[in-house]
């Protein structure tokens, strides 16, 4: 796309956004300004903009939409309309989320997606993990308990899954890459042999991790402002979210702090229990292993895509499959006789 075409695209989008917002909330001299594409968002587009009214009040907003001509590609996502509905229900239950302003319709001329409040704070995982933030780990536990406690009645249509089926899915996904990785095979056997019984279904966020959270780094050393990116939500075992948050890839080099690189399990679990949740540490560990393997298989697939011409970024991510092999061995074959359920004393 040429520079002139990009300018035309932005101008047309700003006009369409201004028309939509004016229909929803008529305001004198309302206009949209500062529309710019953000770098975040691996599968969906994120556009930041401002709505300014005649009183010079400024509303900071985000357009989250599917890329033009995009198709769902087996990611497990249920669509942006479902994501917007989940955010609304979570917010009504007290989970910190951005407010959804509008769900896009075909007549709006903006594609598939929704407009939401733009929260202030930090999402870069490495910055969030740069310090020990015990209160933030506690707040994450509270938020997860709130998500898992949502009534299933009235939720949009979501896929449902159980532990054994997730292992089989990963086995087939890895096999489809045609790569021999003995550590992945060992992890698959470990997961299969120790798969917990089916859980009572709950809403699972599916990607609750450092990097998908909006954090105010100034308040109390770190305060959770919003849970983002709900596109992978499903019905399943709620311990899956806790295990995923504790996986090493989301610690950004701060492996001594298992909760996102900023906190400890005791703090996460305490927040979860304080908000009415029940923690099963053995299941959390099992899901941490499965989540680590999932990330490894994802990296493996991206590396193959990069070698097939999809670009250097995916090729670079592909090398991280080897990092997950180390993570998996430390989880399923701990050294020096350490317990398989890590204690905070070990984590420190």
C-alpha positions in Angstrom: 0.0 0.0 0.0 1.4 3.4 -1.0 1.7 6.3 1.4 -1.2 8.1 -0.3 -3.4 5.0 0.0 -2.6 4.8 3.7 -3.6 8.4 4.2 -6.9 7.8 2.3 -7.5 4.7 4.4 -7.0 6.5 7.7 -9.2 9.4 6.5 -12.0 7.1 5.5 -11.8 5.2 8.8 -11.8 8.4 10.9 -14.9 9.6 9.0 -16.7 6.3 9.5 -15.8 6.2 13.2 -17.0 9.8 13.7 -20.3 8.9 12.0 -20.8 5.8 14.1 -20.0 7.5 17.4 -22.2 10.5 16.6 -25.2 8.2 15.9 -24.6 6.4 19.2 -24.0 9.5 21.3 -24.9 12.8 19.6 -22.5 15.6 20.7 -22.0 19.1 19.3 -18.9 19.5 17.0 -17.9 15.9 17.6 -14.8 14.7 15.6 -12.3 11.9 15.5 -8.6 12.6 15.4 -5.2 10.9 15.8 -6.2 7.5 14.3 -3.1 5.3 14.3 -2.4 1.6 14.0 -0.7 0.1 17.1 2.0 -2.5 16.9 0.2 -4.8 19.4 -2.2 -7.5 18.4 -0.9 -10.6 16.8 -4.1 -11.7 15.1 -6.3 -8.6 15.2 -5.7 -5.0 14.3 -5.6 -2.4 17.1 -6.2 1.3 16.2 -5.9 4.1 18.8 -7.9 7.3 18.3 -9.6 10.2 20.2 -13.1 11.5 20.0 -13.3 15.2 20.7 -16.6 17.0 21.3 -17.5 20.7 21.3 -16.7 21.0 24.9 -13.2 19.9 24.2 -13.7 16.7 26.1 -11.4 14.0 24.9 -12.4 10.3 24.9 -9.5 7.9 24.3 -10.6 4.8 22.4 -9.4 1.7 20.7 -10.8 0.0 17.6 -10.1 -3.7 17.7 -11.0 -5.4 14.4 -10.2 -8.3 12.2 -7.7 -7.6 9.4 -9.5 -7.1 6.0 -10.2 -10.4 4.3 -9.1 -12.3 7.5 -10.5 -15.7 8.2 -10.5 -17.7 11.4 -7.6 -20.1 11.0 -8.3 -22.8 13.6 -6.9 -20.7 16.5 -9.9 -21.7 18.7 -11.2 -18.1 18.7 -15.0 -17.6 18.7 -15.0 -14.3 17.0 -14.8 -10.6 17.9 -18.5 -10.3 18.7 -18.2 -13.1 21.3 -15.1 -11.4 22.7 -16.9 -8.1 23.1 -19.8 -9.9 24.9 -17.4 -11.6 27.3 -15.7 -8.3 28.1 -19.1 -6.8 28.9 -20.1 -9.7 31.1 -16.8 -9.7 33.0 -16.9 -6.0 33.5 -20.5 -6.2 34.9 -19.2 -8.8 37.4 -16.4 -6.6 38.6 -13.4 -7.9 36.6 -11.2 -5.0 35.5 -11.7 -4.7 31.7 -12.1 -1.8 29.2 -15.6 -0.7 28.6 -17.0 -1.8 25.2 -18.5 1.3 23.4 -19.8 -0.3 20.2 -20.0 -3.5 18.3 -19.3 -3.0 14.6 -22.0 -3.8 12.1 -21.7 -4.3 8.3 -23.4 -0.9 7.7 -20.7 0.9 9.6 -18.1 0.1 6.9 -15.3 -0.6 9.4 -15.2 -4.4 9.2 -15.7 -6.9 12.0 -14.8 -5.8 15.5 -15.6 -3.4 18.3 -14.7 -0.1 19.9 -13.6 0.0 23.5 -12.2 2.4 26.1 -8.5 2.9 25.9 -7.0 2.2 29.4 -3.9 4.0 30.7 -1.0 1.9 31.8 1.6 -0.5 30.6 1.3 -3.8 28.7 5.0 -4.5 27.9 5.8 -7.7 29.7 9.4 -7.0 30.3 8.7 -3.7 32.0 6.0 -5.2 34.2 8.4 -8.0 35.2 11.2 -5.6 36.0 10.2 -5.5 39.7 8.6 -7.7 42.4 4.9 -6.8 42.5 3.2 -9.0 45.1 0.0 -7.0 45.2 -0.3 -7.4 41.4 -0.1 -11.2 41.7 -2.8 -11.1 44.3 -5.0 -8.9 42.0 -4.5 -11.4 39.2 -5.7 -14.2 41.4 -8.8 -12.1 42.2 -9.5 -11.3 38.6 -9.2 -15.0 37.6 -11.6 -16.1 40.3 -14.0 -13.5 39.0 -13.7 -14.8 35.5 -14.1 -18.4 36.5 -17.1 -17.6 38.7 -19.2 -16.1 35.8 -22.4 -17.9 35.2 -22.3 -19.9 32.0 -25.9 -19.2 31.1 -26.0 -16.3 28.7 -22.4 -16.6 27.5 -21.8 -16.5 23.8 -21.1 -19.8 22.1 -17.7 -21.1 23.0 -15.8 -24.3 22.5 -15.4 -26.6 25.5 -12.6 -29.0 26.3 -11.1 -31.2 29.0 -7.5 -32.2 29.9 -7.3 -35.4 27.9 -8.6 -33.8 24.7 -6.1 -31.0 25.0 -3.2 -33.5 25.2 -4.5 -35.3 22.1 -4.9 -31.9 20.3 -1.3 -31.0 21.1 -0.1 -34.5 20.0 -1.7 -34.1 16.6 -0.5 -30.5 16.2 3.1 -31.4 16.9 2.9 -34.5 14.7 1.7 -32.4 11.8 4.9 -30.4 11.9 6.9 -33.5 11.0 9.7 -32.7 13.5 11.3 -35.2 16.0 11.6 -33.6 19.4 12.2 -36.2 22.1 11.5 -33.8 24.9 8.1 -32.9 23.4 7.3 -36.6 23.2 8.4 -37.1 26.8 6.1 -34.2 27.9 3.2 -35.6 25.9 3.6 -39.0 27.7 3.9 -37.2 31.1 0.8 -35.3 30.4 -1.1 -38.3 29.3 -0.1 -40.4 32.2 -1.0 -37.7 34.7 -4.1 -36.2 33.0 -6.5 -35.1 35.8 -10.1 -36.0 35.8 -12.5 -33.9 33.8 -13.3 -30.6 35.5 -16.6 -28.8 36.1 -16.7 -26.4 33.2 -16.0 -22.8 33.8 -15.2 -19.8 31.6 -11.5 -19.8 30.9 -9.8 -16.7 29.6 -7.4 -18.8 27.6 -4.5 -16.3 27.3 -4.3 -14.6 30.8 -0.6 -13.7 31.0 1.9 -10.9 31.4 1.5 -9.1 28.1 -2.2 -9.3 27.9 -2.8 -7.2 31.1 -2.9 -3.4 31.4 -0.9 -2.4 34.5 -0.6 0.9 36.3 3.1 0.7 37.4 2.8 3.8 39.6 0.0 2.8 41.9 1.1 0.5 44.7 4.1 -0.7 42.6 1.7 -2.3 40.1 -2.1 -2.3 39.9 -4.2 -4.3 37.4 -6.3 -2.0 35.3 -7.6 -4.3 32.6 -7.7 -7.9 31.4 -7.3 -7.8 27.6 -7.4 -10.1 24.6 -10.3 -12.5 25.2 -10.3 -14.0 21.8 -9.2 -17.5 23.0 -11.7 -17.9 25.8 -13.4 -21.3 26.1 -15.2 -23.5 28.6 -12.9 -25.8 30.5 -10.8 -26.3 33.6 -10.2 -23.0 35.4 -6.8 -24.2 36.7 -5.6 -23.8 33.1 -5.5 -20.0 33.4 -3.4 -20.2 36.6 -1.0 -22.7 34.9 -0.6 -20.5 31.8 0.1 -17.4 33.8 2.9 -19.3 35.6 4.6 -20.6 32.5 8.2 -19.5 32.1 7.8 -17.7 28.7 5.7 -15.0 30.4 8.3 -14.2 33.1 10.5 -12.3 30.7 13.7 -13.5 32.1 12.6 -13.2 35.8 12.3 -17.0 36.4 12.6 -16.6 40.1 9.1 -15.0 40.1 6.8 -17.6 38.5 3.7 -15.4 38.3 4.4 -13.4 35.1 7.9 -12.5 36.3 6.4 -10.2 39.0 5.0 -12.4 41.7 4.9 -15.7 43.5 2.3 -18.5 43.5 1.3 -18.0 47.2 0.2 -14.4 46.3 -1.6 -15.5 43.2 -3.4 -18.4 45.0 -4.2 -16.1 48.0 -5.9 -13.6 45.7 -7.8 -16.4 44.0 -9.1 -17.8 47.3 -9.9 -14.4 48.7 -12.3 -13.9 45.7 -14.0 -17.2 46.3 -12.0 -19.6 44.1 -10.5 -22.9 45.1 -7.0 -23.8 44.0 -5.8 -27.3 43.1 -2.0 -26.9 43.0 -1.4 -30.3 41.3 -3.8 -29.3 38.5 -2.1 -25.9 38.1 1.2 -27.7 37.7 -0.3 -30.0 35.1 -1.7 -27.1 33.1 1.6 -25.3 33.4 3.4 -28.2 31.7 0.7 -28.3 29.1 0.9 -24.6 28.5 4.6 -24.7 28.2 4.4 -27.5 25.6 1.7 -25.6 23.7 4.0 -22.6 23.5 6.8 -24.9 22.2 4.5 -26.4 19.5 3.4 -22.9 18.5 7.0 -21.8 18.2 7.8 -24.9 16.2 5.0 -24.1 13.8 6.1 -20.4 13.4 9.6 -21.5 12.7 8.5 -23.7 9.9 6.3 -20.9 8.5 9.3 -18.6 8.6 11.4 -21.1 6.7 8.6 -21.3 4.2 8.9 -17.6 3.5 6.6 -16.1 6.1 9.3 -13.7 7.3 12.3 -13.5 9.7 10.2 -12.6 12.7 8.5 -16.0 12.7 11.8 -17.7 12.0 13.3 -16.0 15.1 10.3 -17.0 17.2 10.8 -20.6 16.0 14.1 -20.9 17.8 12.3 -20.6 21.1 11.0 -24.1 20.7 14.4 -25.2 22.1 13.9 -22.9 25.1 10.6 -24.7 26.0 12.4 -28.0 25.9 14.6 -26.7 28.8 11.5 -25.4 30.6 9.7 -28.7 30.2 12.6 -30.8 31.5 12.8 -28.6 34.6 9.1 -29.1 35.2 8.8 -32.8 34.6 12.3 -34.0 35.6 13.3 -31.6 38.3 17.0 -31.6 39.4 18.4 -32.3 42.8 15.2 -34.1 43.9 13.1 -30.9 44.0 9.3 -31.4 44.4 7.2 -31.5 41.3 4.9 -29.0 42.9 7.3 -26.0 43.2 7.1 -24.1 46.5 7.6 -20.4 46.8 10.7 -21.0 48.8 12.2 -22.8 45.7 10.9 -20.1 43.4 12.7 -17.3 45.2 
